[in-house]
Amino acid sequence: MNLAFKKSGDFSTASAVPLPLTETKNAMRDANVRTEKGKTSSFFWLILPVFFLLKYTGTIPQTGELLIVIATLAGFIILFEYSLQVNGNRLLACIIAATMTGILWAPCNAGAAAFVMIGVGMCQRLENTRAACTALSIVCAILLMANAALELPSDFLLPALLFCIPVGLVSILLDKHSRTDDQLLVKHEEIANKARLAERERISRDIHDVLGHTLSVIVLKADLARKLINTDSGACSHELIDIEHSARNILREVRTTVRNCRTRSLNAELNAAKKALQAAGVNMTALIEQCSIPPLLENVIALALREAVTNIIRHAGASKCKITLSSDAKNIRFTIADDGTIHANRTIRKGCGLGGMTERIHALKGSIHIHQANGLSIVISLPVKGAA
């Protein structure tokens, strides 16, 4: 357990590693791909102006009319491209402009109904289904009012009304379905990203728990072996054997952690804690009540014990350590206290180890309290109900 203090020169917390942006970039890339696909499919509407040009397949228009036709098509393509970039009132203005283009050409070219249909197709890109249906109603109202004022040719008005309403409704419904699929895809991506993040944090906590404690013990024993190498070769050899065993154990635990199969036995952790504290010159006293502890709670308590012992060895400067475990019908209470002097008059911040311990405890609806008085004590309370 890493405890960080605010004074300069003391222990500091490990820097938080930011979440890689891979998932965010992938989500943005997928959103861009969907947007580009939507724009690509929208360009299929530009096939409709072919009906506008059918009139000129048999006869070549005069120069003036030809220039107007070219200007109309060029302006309409610009209008259509602009409609792909905007939304809301600006898109509604594009829809009305497309409709008015068709109406202006109606007296001399019935194929101009294609412009109205394209305007109807733009309705699907409005913010929601209600706005799209409102825009479709506006197009129909404009056609009816224009017919009342100008008496539009029937070969323009009938196709415009008969095709626009069903085409518009189908386009709106298809777009609504597509948006729903996109929203579901985004939700699935968010859930997958959260699951990956949670798994990454779990592995990070577990790896920290395994490496932090065992490497501290290895460092301690290596330092002791260095001091004994010239004075007591037998004791030095014993410490080196312990270092080898610790290294093999940490390798095995790292492998099982990655496979998500690691559980900790409280008795095994108590024995390991006693040996580690003894090597550090700390006298450990354990008052463990004989009780039935659910495996999930036992694992969390064992990991908390390991973190606390690691902190005592690294930072506390303690000579005594007392471990207490008690239970009642509702809760299991675990306490580990030391008489270290380094903690005095300093504000403790949550480091990686303490943060991981807190997350595990809170995940089980438990509580953790840290007290600074004649040393440091950590009190953990875990509810028994629902943990079996």
C-alpha positions as CSV (number, residue, x, y, z in Angstrom):
1,M,0.0,0.0,0.0
2,N,1.5,3.3,-1.1
3,L,0.9,6.1,1.4
4,A,1.9,9.6,0.1
5,F,2.6,12.6,2.2
6,K,2.4,16.3,1.3
7,K,5.8,17.2,2.6
8,S,8.6,17.3,0.0
9,G,11.0,14.5,0.1
10,D,8.5,12.0,1.5
11,F,6.8,9.2,-0.3
12,S,4.7,10.2,-3.3
13,T,1.9,8.5,-5.1
14,A,2.4,6.8,-8.4
15,S,1.3,8.9,-11.3
16,A,-2.1,8.0,-12.6
17,V,-1.7,6.4,-16.0
18,P,-4.3,7.9,-18.4
19,L,-6.6,5.6,-20.3
20,P,-5.3,5.0,-23.8
21,L,-7.2,6.9,-26.4
22,T,-7.6,3.8,-28.6
23,E,-11.2,3.2,-27.7
24,T,-12.1,6.9,-28.1
25,K,-10.4,7.1,-31.5
26,N,-12.1,3.9,-32.6
27,A,-15.5,5.3,-31.6
28,M,-14.8,8.6,-33.4
29,R,-13.6,6.7,-36.5
30,D,-16.7,4.6,-36.5
31,A,-18.9,7.7,-36.1
32,N,-17.1,9.3,-39.0
33,V,-17.5,6.2,-41.2
34,R,-21.2,6.2,-40.5
35,T,-21.4,9.9,-41.3
36,E,-19.6,9.4,-44.6
37,K,-21.8,6.4,-45.5
38,G,-24.8,8.6,-44.8
39,K,-23.5,11.3,-47.1
40,T,-22.6,8.8,-49.8
41,S,-26.2,7.4,-49.7
42,S,-27.6,10.9,-49.9
43,F,-25.8,11.5,-53.2
44,F,-28.1,8.8,-54.7
45,W,-30.8,11.5,-54.6
46,L,-28.8,13.4,-57.3
47,I,-29.9,10.7,-59.8
48,L,-33.4,12.2,-59.8
49,P,-32.5,15.3,-61.9
50,V,-32.2,12.9,-64.8
51,F,-36.0,13.2,-65.0
52,F,-35.6,16.9,-65.3
53,L,-33.3,16.4,-68.3
54,L,-35.6,13.9,-70.1
55,K,-37.3,16.8,-71.9
56,Y,-34.1,17.7,-73.7
57,T,-33.3,14.1,-74.9
58,G,-35.2,14.7,-78.1
59,T,-34.7,18.4,-78.8
60,I,-31.7,20.6,-78.1
61,P,-32.8,23.7,-76.0
62,Q,-32.0,27.2,-77.2
63,T,-28.9,28.8,-75.9
64,G,-30.7,30.9,-73.3
65,E,-32.7,28.0,-71.9
66,L,-29.6,25.8,-72.0
67,L,-27.6,28.3,-69.9
68,I,-30.5,28.5,-67.4
69,V,-30.7,24.7,-67.2
70,I,-26.9,24.5,-66.5
71,A,-27.1,27.2,-63.9
72,T,-30.1,25.5,-62.3
73,L,-28.3,22.1,-62.0
74,A,-25.0,23.7,-60.8
75,G,-26.8,25.8,-58.2
76,F,-28.9,22.8,-57.1
77,I,-25.8,20.7,-56.6
78,I,-24.3,23.4,-54.5
79,L,-27.5,23.7,-52.5
80,F,-27.6,19.9,-52.0
81,E,-23.9,19.8,-50.9
82,Y,-24.6,22.7,-48.4
83,S,-27.6,20.8,-47.1
84,L,-25.3,17.9,-46.1
85,Q,-23.3,20.3,-43.8
86,V,-26.2,21.9,-41.9
87,N,-29.2,21.1,-39.8
88,G,-32.1,22.7,-38.1
89,N,-33.5,25.9,-39.7
90,R,-30.7,26.0,-42.3
91,L,-31.6,22.6,-43.5
92,L,-35.3,23.5,-43.6
93,A,-34.4,26.5,-45.7
94,C,-32.6,24.2,-48.2
95,I,-35.7,22.0,-48.3
96,I,-37.9,25.0,-49.1
97,A,-35.4,26.2,-51.7
98,A,-35.4,22.8,-53.5
99,T,-39.2,22.8,-53.5
100,M,-39.3,26.3,-54.9
101,T,-36.9,25.4,-57.6
102,G,-39.2,22.7,-58.8
103,I,-42.2,25.0,-58.6
104,L,-40.5,27.7,-60.7
105,W,-39.6,25.2,-63.4
106,A,-43.0,23.4,-63.3
107,P,-44.7,25.5,-66.1
108,C,-42.1,24.5,-68.7
109,N,-40.7,21.2,-67.4
110,A,-42.7,18.6,-65.5
111,G,-39.5,16.8,-64.7
112,A,-38.8,19.5,-62.2
113,A,-40.8,17.4,-59.7
114,A,-37.5,15.7,-59.1
115,F,-36.3,18.8,-57.3
116,V,-39.3,18.6,-55.0
117,M,-38.6,14.9,-54.3
118,I,-34.9,15.7,-53.5
119,G,-36.1,18.4,-51.1
120,V,-38.4,15.8,-49.5
121,G,-35.4,13.4,-49.2
122,M,-33.6,16.1,-47.2
123,C,-36.3,16.0,-44.5
124,Q,-34.8,12.7,-43.2
125,R,-31.7,14.5,-42.0
126,L,-33.5,16.8,-39.6
127,E,-32.9,16.4,-35.8
128,N,-35.8,14.1,-35.1
129,T,-38.8,12.4,-36.6
130,R,-41.2,15.1,-35.5
131,A,-39.2,17.8,-37.2
132,A,-38.8,15.7,-40.4
133,C,-42.6,15.1,-40.6
134,T,-43.2,18.8,-40.0
135,A,-40.9,19.7,-42.9
136,L,-42.7,17.2,-45.1
137,S,-46.0,18.8,-44.2
138,I,-44.5,22.3,-45.1
139,V,-43.4,21.0,-48.5
140,C,-46.9,19.6,-49.2
141,A,-48.5,22.9,-48.1
142,I,-46.2,24.9,-50.3
143,L,-47.2,22.7,-53.3
144,L,-50.9,23.1,-52.6
145,M,-50.6,26.9,-52.1
146,A,-48.5,27.2,-55.3
147,N,-51.1,25.2,-57.2
148,A,-53.8,27.4,-55.9
149,A,-52.0,30.6,-57.0
150,L,-50.3,29.4,-60.2
151,E,-52.4,26.4,-61.3
152,L,-49.4,24.1,-61.7
153,P,-49.5,21.5,-64.5
154,S,-51.0,18.3,-63.5
155,D,-48.1,16.3,-64.9
156,F,-45.9,18.1,-62.4
157,L,-48.3,18.3,-59.4
158,L,-49.6,14.8,-59.3
159,P,-46.2,13.1,-59.3
160,A,-44.9,15.6,-56.8
161,L,-47.8,14.9,-54.4
162,L,-48.2,11.2,-55.1
163,F,-44.5,10.3,-54.8
164,C,-43.3,12.9,-52.3
165,I,-45.5,11.8,-49.4
166,P,-44.7,8.1,-49.5
167,V,-41.0,8.7,-50.5
168,G,-40.6,11.2,-47.7
169,L,-42.3,9.0,-45.1
170,V,-40.2,5.9,-46.1
171,S,-37.0,8.0,-46.0
172,I,-37.8,9.4,-42.6
173,L,-38.6,5.9,-41.2
174,L,-35.5,4.4,-42.7
175,D,-33.4,7.2,-41.2
176,K,-35.0,6.8,-37.8
177,H,-34.2,3.1,-37.9
178,S,-30.6,3.9,-38.9
179,R,-30.2,6.4,-36.1
180,T,-31.6,3.8,-33.6
181,D,-29.1,1.3,-34.8
182,D,-26.3,3.9,-34.5
183,Q,-27.4,4.7,-31.0
184,L,-27.4,1.0,-30.0
185,L,-24.0,0.6,-31.5
186,V,-22.7,3.6,-29.5
187,K,-24.2,2.2,-26.4
188,H,-22.6,-1.2,-27.1
189,E,-19.3,0.5,-27.6
190,E,-19.6,2.4,-24.4
191,I,-20.4,-0.8,-22.5
192,A,-17.5,-2.6,-24.1
193,N,-15.2,0.3,-23.3
194,K,-16.3,0.4,-19.7
195,A,-15.8,-3.4,-19.4
196,R,-12.3,-3.1,-20.9
197,L,-11.5,-0.2,-18.5
198,A,-12.8,-2.1,-15.5
199,E,-10.8,-5.2,-16.4
200,R,-7.7,-3.1,-17.0
201,E,-8.1,-1.5,-13.6
202,R,-8.6,-4.9,-11.9
203,I,-5.5,-6.3,-13.5
204,S,-3.6,-3.1,-12.6
205,R,-4.6,-3.4,-8.9
206,D,-3.9,-7.1,-8.7
207,I,-0.5,-6.8,-10.4
208,H,0.3,-3.9,-8.0
209,D,-0.7,-6.0,-5.0
210,V,1.4,-8.9,-6.1
211,L,4.5,-7.0,-7.1
212,G,4.5,-4.4,-4.4
213,H,4.6,-6.7,-1.4
214,T,6.8,-9.4,-2.8
215,L,9.4,-7.1,-4.3
216,S,9.6,-5.2,-1.0
217,V,10.4,-8.5,0.8
218,I,13.0,-9.3,-1.8
219,V,14.7,-5.9,-1.4
220,L,14.7,-6.3,2.3
221,K,16.2,-9.8,2.2
222,A,18.7,-8.9,-0.5
223,D,19.9,-6.0,1.7
224,L,20.1,-8.4,4.7
225,A,22.1,-11.0,2.6
226,R,24.5,-8.2,1.5
227,K,25.2,-7.4,5.1
228,L,25.7,-11.1,6.1
229,I,27.8,-12.2,3.1
230,N,31.1,-11.5,5.0
231,T,30.0,-12.3,8.5
232,D,27.6,-15.3,8.3
233,S,27.7,-17.2,5.1
234,G,25.1,-19.7,6.3
235,A,22.5,-17.0,7.1
236,C,23.3,-15.3,3.9
237,S,22.7,-18.5,2.0
238,H,19.4,-18.9,3.7
239,E,18.3,-15.4,2.8
240,L,19.3,-16.0,-0.9
241,I,17.2,-19.2,-0.9
242,D,14.3,-17.2,0.4
243,I,14.8,-14.6,-2.3
244,E,14.7,-17.3,-4.9
245,H,11.5,-18.8,-3.5
246,S,9.9,-15.3,-3.4
247,A,10.9,-14.6,-7.0
248,R,9.4,-18.0,-8.1
249,N,6.2,-17.2,-6.1
250,I,5.8,-13.8,-7.6
251,L,6.2,-15.2,-11.1
252,R,3.5,-17.8,-10.4
253,E,1.2,-15.2,-8.9
254,V,1.6,-12.8,-11.8
255,R,0.6,-15.6,-14.2
256,T,-2.4,-16.6,-12.2
257,T,-3.4,-12.9,-11.8
258,V,-3.4,-12.4,-15.6
259,R,-5.6,-15.5,-15.9
260,N,-7.9,-14.0,-13.3
261,C,-7.6,-17.1,-11.1
262,R,-5.8,-15.6,-8.1
263,T,-7.4,-15.9,-4.7
264,R,-5.7,-15.3,-1.3
265,S,-6.0,-17.4,1.8
266,L,-6.0,-15.3,4.9
267,N,-4.0,-17.9,6.9
268,A,-1.4,-18.1,4.2
269,E,-1.2,-14.3,4.0
270,L,-0.9,-14.1,7.8
271,N,2.0,-16.5,7.7
272,A,3.7,-14.5,4.9
273,A,3.1,-11.3,6.8
274,K,4.7,-12.6,9.9
275,K,7.8,-13.7,8.1
276,A,8.0,-10.4,6.2
277,L,7.6,-8.3,9.3
278,Q,10.0,-10.4,11.3
279,A,12.6,-9.9,8.6
280,A,12.0,-6.2,8.9
281,G,12.3,-6.3,12.7
282,V,8.7,-5.7,13.4
283,N,6.9,-7.9,16.1
284,M,3.5,-9.0,14.9
285,T,0.6,-9.9,17.1
286,A,-2.5,-11.5,15.6
287,L,-5.9,-11.8,17.3
288,I,-8.0,-13.8,14.8
289,E,-11.5,-14.9,15.7
290,Q,-12.5,-18.3,14.4
291,C,-15.3,-17.6,12.1
292,S,-16.7,-18.5,8.7
293,I,-15.6,-16.0,6.1
294,P,-17.0,-16.1,2.5
295,P,-14.2,-16.6,0.0
296,L,-14.8,-13.2,-1.7
297,L,-14.4,-11.4,1.6
298,E,-11.4,-13.5,2.6
299,N,-9.7,-12.6,-0.6
300,V,-10.3,-8.8,-0.1
301,I,-9.1,-9.0,3.5
302,A,-6.0,-11.0,2.6
303,L,-5.1,-8.4,-0.1
304,A,-5.7,-5.6,2.3
305,L,-3.4,-7.3,4.8
306,R,-0.7,-7.6,2.2
307,E,-1.0,-3.9,1.3
308,A,-0.9,-2.8,4.9
309,V,2.2,-5.0,5.7
310,T,3.9,-3.7,2.6
311,N,3.3,-0.1,3.8
312,I,4.6,-0.9,7.3
313,I,7.8,-2.4,5.8
314,R,8.4,0.4,3.4
315,H,7.2,3.5,5.3
316,A,6.1,3.1,8.9
317,G,9.4,2.7,10.8
318,A,7.4,0.6,13.3
319,S,8.5,-2.0,15.8
320,K,5.1,-3.5,16.6
321,C,2.1,-4.5,14.5
322,K,-1.3,-5.8,15.7
323,I,-3.8,-7.5,13.5
324,T,-7.4,-8.1,14.7
325,L,-10.3,-9.9,13.0
326,S,-13.7,-10.1,14.5
327,S,-17.3,-10.7,13.3
328,D,-20.9,-10.5,14.2
329,A,-24.1,-11.5,12.4
330,K,-23.9,-8.6,9.9
331,N,-20.3,-7.6,9.5
332,I,-16.7,-8.7,9.5
333,R,-14.3,-6.2,11.1
334,F,-10.6,-6.3,10.3
335,T,-8.0,-4.0,11.9
336,I,-4.3,-3.7,11.4
337,A,-2.4,-1.1,13.5
338,D,1.3,-0.2,13.9
339,D,3.3,2.0,16.2
340,G,5.2,3.7,13.4
341,T,6.4,7.3,13.9
342,I,6.8,8.3,10.2
343,H,3.0,8.9,9.9
344,A,2.8,11.4,12.7
345,N,1.6,14.9,11.8
346,R,1.3,14.2,8.1
347,T,-1.7,14.1,5.8
348,I,-2.2,10.8,4.1
349,R,-3.3,10.7,0.4
350,K,-4.5,7.7,-1.4
351,G,-1.8,6.1,-3.5
352,C,-2.2,3.3,-5.9
353,G,-2.3,0.6,-3.3
354,L,-4.7,2.3,-0.9
355,G,-6.9,3.3,-3.8
356,G,-7.1,-0.2,-5.0
357,M,-7.9,-1.5,-1.5
358,T,-10.6,1.2,-1.2
359,E,-12.2,0.3,-4.5
360,R,-12.4,-3.4,-3.6
361,I,-14.0,-2.7,-0.2
362,H,-16.5,-0.2,-1.6
363,A,-17.4,-2.7,-4.4
364,L,-18.6,-5.0,-1.6
365,K,-20.5,-2.2,0.2
366,G,-17.9,-2.1,2.9
367,S,-16.1,0.8,4.6
368,I,-12.5,1.7,5.4
369,H,-11.2,4.1,7.9
370,I,-7.7,5.3,8.6
371,H,-6.7,6.7,12.0
372,Q,-3.4,8.4,12.9
373,A,-2.8,8.2,16.6
374,N,0.4,6.7,18.1
375,G,1.0,5.1,14.7
376,L,-1.4,4.2,11.9
377,S,-4.4,1.9,12.1
378,I,-6.6,0.8,9.2
379,V,-10.1,-0.4,10.1
380,I,-12.1,-2.3,7.5
381,S,-15.7,-3.3,7.8
382,L,-17.4,-5.7,5.3
383,P,-21.0,-6.8,5.3
384,V,-21.5,-10.6,5.3
385,K,-24.9,-10.6,3.6
386,G,-24.7,-11.1,-0.1
387,A,-21.0,-11.9,-0.1
388,A,-21.2,-15.7,0.0
